[in-house]
Amino acid sequence: AVFVIAGLVLSCGGPPPVTFFDAGGVHGDIVISAEATGIERFAAEELRTYLSRMSDKVIEVSDEGKSDKDIHIYVGETAAAGQAGIPSSEPDPLCEGYAVGRVRDGLVICGFSDLGSLYGVYAFLEEHGVRWYAPGPLGEVVPEESELVLGNVRSEEKPDYTYRWIGSNEWSRRNRCNVNLPMEDRTIGVKIWRAFHSFGDLLHPRDYIEDHPEYFSLVRGRRRQAPPDPRPGDISVHGTQFCTSSPEVVRTVAVSMGKILDTDPQIKVITLGPNDGHGYCDGIRCTALDEKDVPGDQSHSRRLLLFFNAASQIIGQTHPDRIVKFGAYHIYTRPPDDPNLKARDNMMIMIAHYEDYANSHAIGDPESERNARFRSLLD
């Protein structure tokens, strides 16, 4: 089969198609700058690996200016990309978009950032039939091709979502997710600390229950402490929550968050979320913060957003370049009715689509009344 690259924007005219490989052999190579970043070199290696598998031929990677081939696929920031104006604007380390365009002697795949170049490589491979349906070899499709023709194309893509997180593995990276991604011996993309339930990592009963039982939720007149965990010497945090109305708890949690951020400056987003299970405080100070006569998925929203805001205000002062991610889930999914209570500017929300909604239907399914309620949260 013969495949010519497709794109969102195809230009008329321009260089004629060129053949990268066919039955007669390999006529091109992959070219990177001699100053290529580690991610750009990795992108070129990923492209080399899959084109070699598709063609059952040896594909080489060369530094720009040192190739003995006539046809090239340029990856990342190269002189060829700069001369062709690909992409159309200046590099932006915060943008993970990419551009693909023909040049006289081949094709340019260049991102607005080096991670964008890697995503551009994966998009190019998908255009040629490669698929990563699921993690591992069973979920991977690599078609056998006798010929690769580089047609005339010029396209640019930019992601709609700043954070794209479905797992943190090779499959995630190849499907252009961008959180905690593995690349050889390091992590790339956006580094986020914890996925959702993080209270226990920030203020663990093991460390505070004896000296400060008042830090933990009051449930039916008793301070909550979960039963012993099977791990010797540890205490499970399942069903153990904070007394979130306590200013001292706010300060202690914020200090703990600050220490985590200081220990790893690569963390861009830190998660603040209740432990799994129930065990929320029913003391007078906490329940006084709740809104009355609201749906079940809103019953604890106000108290928790007040807590999230208070801790995030401190983080905004000590670490102004970081983001606090908080969860909306179960009895704190729907936002409070209070029009004056909004999340702070240094916060982002992760809304959980759980069993109260329709997990067997697409979120956008117009036939699902339960998912219509969930969609209303996104408006």
C-alpha positions in Angstrom: 0.0 0.0 0.0 1.1 3.5 -0.7 0.4 6.2 2.0 0.6 9.9 1.5 0.5 12.0 4.6 -2.7 13.7 5.3 -3.2 16.9 7.4 -5.8 19.3 8.5 -4.5 22.0 6.1 -3.2 20.9 2.7 -1.4 23.5 0.5 -1.7 23.6 -3.2 1.4 23.4 -5.3 4.7 23.2 -3.6 7.3 20.4 -3.8 6.4 17.2 -5.6 5.9 14.0 -3.6 9.1 12.2 -2.7 9.6 8.5 -1.8 11.2 7.9 1.6 11.4 4.1 1.2 10.1 1.6 -1.4 11.0 -1.9 -2.7 14.3 -0.5 -4.0 15.5 0.5 -0.6 15.6 3.4 1.9 16.1 6.8 0.2 15.9 9.0 3.2 16.8 9.4 6.9 15.6 11.1 10.0 17.5 14.3 10.8 17.9 16.2 14.0 19.9 19.2 15.1 23.4 18.6 16.6 22.0 20.5 19.6 18.8 18.6 19.8 17.3 18.2 23.3 16.9 14.8 24.9 13.2 14.8 24.1 13.9 15.6 20.4 16.5 12.8 20.2 14.0 10.4 21.8 11.3 11.6 19.3 13.7 10.8 16.4 14.4 7.4 17.9 10.7 6.6 18.2 10.1 7.6 14.6 13.1 5.4 13.5 11.8 2.4 15.5 8.4 2.4 14.0 9.4 3.3 10.4 11.9 0.4 10.6 9.2 -1.9 11.8 6.7 -0.8 9.1 9.3 -1.1 6.3 11.3 -4.0 7.6 14.3 -1.9 6.7 17.0 -0.1 8.6 16.2 3.6 9.0 19.0 5.9 10.3 19.1 9.1 12.4 21.6 11.7 11.4 22.7 15.1 12.7 21.8 18.0 10.4 24.5 18.6 7.8 26.0 15.2 8.1 23.5 13.1 6.2 24.4 11.3 2.9 20.7 10.8 1.9 18.8 13.0 -0.5 15.5 12.9 1.4 15.0 13.7 5.1 12.3 13.8 7.8 13.5 16.7 10.0 12.4 16.3 13.7 12.5 19.1 16.2 14.1 22.5 15.9 16.4 22.3 12.9 17.8 24.9 10.4 15.4 23.4 7.8 12.4 24.0 10.1 13.5 27.6 10.7 14.1 28.3 7.1 10.6 26.9 6.2 8.8 28.8 9.0 7.6 25.6 10.6 5.9 26.1 12.9 4.5 29.5 12.0 5.3 31.2 15.4 8.2 31.3 17.9 8.9 28.3 20.1 6.9 28.2 23.3 7.9 25.8 26.1 4.4 25.9 27.5 2.7 24.9 24.2 2.7 21.2 23.3 1.4 21.7 19.8 3.3 20.8 16.6 3.5 21.5 12.9 4.1 19.3 9.9 5.2 20.7 6.6 6.9 19.7 3.3 10.2 21.2 2.3 12.1 20.6 -0.9 14.1 17.6 0.4 11.5 16.0 2.6 9.3 16.8 5.6 9.5 18.8 8.8 8.0 17.7 12.1 8.6 20.5 14.6 6.8 21.3 17.8 6.3 24.7 19.5 8.3 22.9 22.3 10.4 19.7 22.2 7.6 17.7 23.7 5.4 19.1 20.9 7.9 17.6 18.4 7.5 14.2 20.1 3.7 14.5 19.8 4.1 15.5 16.2 6.0 12.3 15.5 3.2 10.2 17.1 0.6 12.1 15.0 2.7 11.4 11.8 2.8 7.7 12.7 -0.9 7.6 13.3 -1.4 9.1 9.9 0.4 6.1 8.5 -1.7 3.5 10.3 0.1 3.0 13.6 -2.2 2.7 16.6 -1.9 2.3 20.3 -5.3 1.0 21.4 -4.1 -0.3 24.7 -0.9 -0.6 26.7 1.5 -3.4 25.7 2.1 -5.3 22.5 -1.4 -6.6 22.3 -2.8 -3.1 21.9 -0.3 -2.0 19.3 -0.9 -2.0 15.6 2.1 -1.4 13.2 1.1 -1.9 9.6 3.6 -3.4 7.0 4.2 -0.9 4.2 6.1 -1.4 1.0 6.4 2.3 0.3 6.3 5.6 2.1 5.6 8.7 0.0 5.8 12.2 1.6 3.1 14.3 -0.1 2.6 18.0 0.1 1.2 19.0 3.5 1.3 21.8 5.9 -0.7 21.5 9.2 -0.5 22.7 12.8 -2.2 21.2 15.9 -2.5 22.6 19.4 -4.1 20.7 22.3 -7.4 21.9 23.6 -6.6 20.8 27.1 -3.6 21.9 29.1 -3.6 18.7 31.2 -4.3 15.4 29.6 -4.0 12.5 32.0 -5.1 8.9 31.3 -2.4 6.9 33.0 1.4 7.7 33.0 3.0 5.1 30.8 4.2 4.6 27.3 0.7 4.2 26.0 -0.3 7.5 27.6 2.7 9.3 26.0 2.1 7.9 22.6 -1.6 9.0 22.8 -0.3 12.5 23.6 -1.2 12.6 27.3 1.2 14.9 29.2 1.3 14.1 32.9 4.1 12.2 34.7 5.3 10.5 31.4 8.1 8.0 31.3 10.9 8.7 28.8 13.9 6.3 29.2 15.2 7.0 32.7 13.3 10.2 33.5 9.8 11.8 33.7 8.7 14.4 31.2 5.6 16.5 30.7 3.7 18.1 33.6 4.6 16.7 37.0 1.5 16.3 39.2 1.8 15.2 42.8 -0.9 12.6 43.6 -3.9 11.8 41.6 -6.8 12.5 44.0 -7.0 11.3 47.6 -4.1 13.0 49.3 -5.2 14.1 52.8 -3.4 11.1 54.3 -0.1 12.0 52.6 -0.3 15.6 53.9 -1.5 15.0 57.5 -1.3 11.3 58.5 -3.0 10.0 61.7 0.2 8.1 62.4 2.1 11.4 62.9 -0.6 13.5 64.6 -3.4 11.5 66.2 -1.7 11.3 69.7 -0.6 14.9 70.1 -3.4 16.5 68.0 -6.5 14.4 67.9 -8.4 17.7 67.3 -7.0 17.8 63.8 -9.2 14.9 62.8 -12.9 14.6 62.2 -15.4 14.4 65.0 -17.8 11.6 64.2 -20.7 10.9 66.6 -18.8 12.6 69.4 -15.5 10.8 68.9 -12.4 11.8 67.0 -12.0 9.6 64.0 -9.1 7.1 63.8 -9.3 4.3 61.3 -8.5 0.8 62.4 -4.9 -0.6 62.0 -3.7 -1.2 58.5 -2.4 -4.7 57.7 1.1 -3.1 57.3 2.8 -3.3 60.7 3.2 0.0 62.5 1.1 1.9 60.0 -2.5 3.3 60.2 -4.9 3.3 57.3 -6.3 6.6 56.2 -9.4 5.2 54.6 -12.4 6.9 56.1 -10.3 9.3 58.1 -10.8 13.0 57.3 -9.6 16.3 58.7 -11.5 18.8 60.8 -11.4 21.1 57.8 -12.8 24.1 59.8 -9.7 24.2 61.9 -7.3 27.1 61.0 -4.4 25.0 62.5 -5.2 22.1 60.2 -5.2 24.6 57.2 -1.7 25.8 58.3 -0.3 22.4 58.9 -1.5 21.0 55.6 -0.2 24.0 53.7 3.2 23.6 55.4 3.2 19.9 54.4 2.4 20.9 50.8 5.1 23.5 50.8 7.7 21.0 51.9 6.7 18.6 49.1 7.1 21.4 46.6 10.4 22.4 48.0 11.7 18.9 47.9 10.8 18.5 44.2 10.8 21.8 42.2 9.7 19.9 39.1 6.2 19.5 40.6 3.9 21.9 38.8 0.6 20.8 40.3 0.0 19.5 43.8 -3.2 17.6 44.7 -5.4 18.4 47.7 -8.2 15.9 48.2 -10.0 14.0 51.0 -9.2 10.5 51.7 -11.4 7.8 50.2 -14.3 6.6 52.2 -16.5 8.7 54.5 -15.7 9.8 58.0 -16.4 13.5 57.5 -16.5 15.7 60.6 -20.0 16.3 62.1 -18.8 18.8 64.7 -20.7 22.0 65.1 -18.0 24.2 63.4 -17.8 22.0 60.3 -21.5 21.4 59.8 -22.2 25.1 60.2 -20.3 25.7 57.0 -22.5 23.3 55.0 -25.4 24.6 52.8 -28.8 23.3 53.7 -31.4 21.6 51.5 -29.0 20.9 48.6 -28.5 17.7 46.6 -26.5 14.9 48.1 -23.6 15.5 45.7 -23.4 19.1 47.0 -23.8 18.5 50.8 -20.1 19.0 51.7 -19.0 21.2 48.8 -19.0 24.5 50.6 -17.0 23.4 53.7 -14.4 21.7 51.5 -14.0 24.6 49.0 -13.5 26.9 51.9 -10.7 24.6 53.1 -9.2 24.2 49.7 -9.2 28.0 49.2 -7.6 28.6 52.6 -4.7 26.2 52.0 -4.3 27.4 48.4 -4.1 31.0 49.5 -1.0 30.1 51.6 0.5 28.1 48.7 -0.1 31.1 46.5 2.0 33.2 48.8 4.9 30.7 49.3 4.9 29.0 45.9 3.2 31.4 43.4 4.2 29.5 40.4 2.5 26.2 41.4 -1.1 25.1 41.0 -3.3 23.4 43.6 -5.5 20.7 42.1 -8.6 19.7 44.2 -11.2 17.1 43.5 -15.0 17.3 43.0 -16.4 13.9 43.9 -19.3 12.2 45.6 -20.8 14.5 48.2 -18.7 17.5 47.1 -19.1 17.2 43.3 -21.6 20.0 42.6 -20.3 23.6 43.4 -21.8 25.6 46.3 -24.7 27.8 45.7 -22.9 30.7 47.4 -22.3 33.2 44.5 -19.4 34.8 46.4 -17.5 31.5 46.9 -15.2 30.7 44.0 -12.0 28.7 43.6 -8.9 30.8 43.8 -6.9 31.6 40.6 -4.0 29.3 41.6 -6.4 26.3 41.7 -7.7 23.8 39.2 -10.6 21.3 39.6 -10.7 17.6 38.8 -14.3 16.5 38.4 -15.0 12.8 38.9 -17.5 11.0 36.7 -18.5 8.2 39.1 -21.3 5.8 39.7 -24.0 8.4 40.4 -23.7 9.2 36.7 -23.9 6.8 33.7 -20.5 5.1 33.3 -21.9 2.9 30.5 -22.8 5.9 28.3 -20.7 8.6 26.8 -20.7 11.9 28.7 -22.1 13.6 25.7 -24.9 11.0 25.1 -28.1 13.1 24.7 -30.2 10.0 25.7 -28.6 9.8 29.2 -30.3 12.0 31.7 -27.8 11.1 34.4 -24.9 12.3 32.2 -26.9 15.4 31.3 -26.6 16.3 35.0 -22.9 15.7 34.9 -22.6 17.9 31.7 -24.3 20.7 33.6 -21.3 20.8 36.0 -19.0 21.6 33.0 -21.0 24.6 31.8 
